[in-house]
């Protein structure tokens, strides 16, 4: 599971054999969230989370939106297409 971005102590990963639509898993200590990227224009939307507060999820969503082009590019690179 390649780490494609770090947000503070969180890892943003794309699983190589994962399903569509393009999405990322945001993993912390005893926390995880999944955001659909909505490539290529976003914004990322929360699919589900465990252990994060609303404020943390908003901060993560903002960081993902700021890196959307790179994240969509990584998804395409790992999966060969959308």
N, C-alpha and C positions, 0 to 999 in steps of 0.2 A: 504494500500500500504506500505509494509515493506521497510524501509530504510535499504539497505544492505551494504552501504559504504558511507563515507563522503569524499569529496574532497574540502578542504577549507570550504567555506560556501555553497557548493552545496550538494544536497542529491542525491544519486543513489538509485533508487527504482525499485522493480519488482512488477508488479500488479498480484495478485493471479489468476485472471480469464483471463489473457492475452493469446495471441496466440503465436504460434511458428513462426519463429525460436527464440531461446533464445536471449533475448535482455534486455536492461535496459533503463530507462528513467533518465536523469540527469536534475535535477530541481534546478533552482536558482530563484532569484527575477526577475520576468518578462523575464526569459529565460528558454528554455527547449531544450534538444537534445535527440535523440534516437540512441543508438548504438547497432548493431547486435553483439553478443559476438563471434560467430563462434567457439563455443565449440567443442572440448575441447582444440584445439591448437591455436585459434585466428589467426591473431590479430583482435581485435574489429574493426568494420567498421561503419562509420557514415551512418545512414539511413536518418536523417533529423534533422534540428535545427532551432531554432528561437532565435535571440538576442545575440548569441555568436559570437565573432570574430574568425577568423581562428586560431590565436595564442591560444586562450582559448580552442578551439576544439582540437588542437594538444596536449595541456597540459592534457586535460581530457582523450583523447585516450591513452596517455602514462600511466596515472594513472590506467585506466581500464586494460590495458595490464599487468601492474605489479600485479594486483589483479585478473587476469583472472581465475585461478583455484578456488579461493574462490567464485567468482561471478557465475561461472558455477555450483558449488556446491549448492549455494543458489537457483539458478533457479531450479535445480533438486529437492531440498528439498521442495520448494514451489509448484512445478508442478508435482512432483512424477516421472517425466522422462523428456527427451528432446523432 
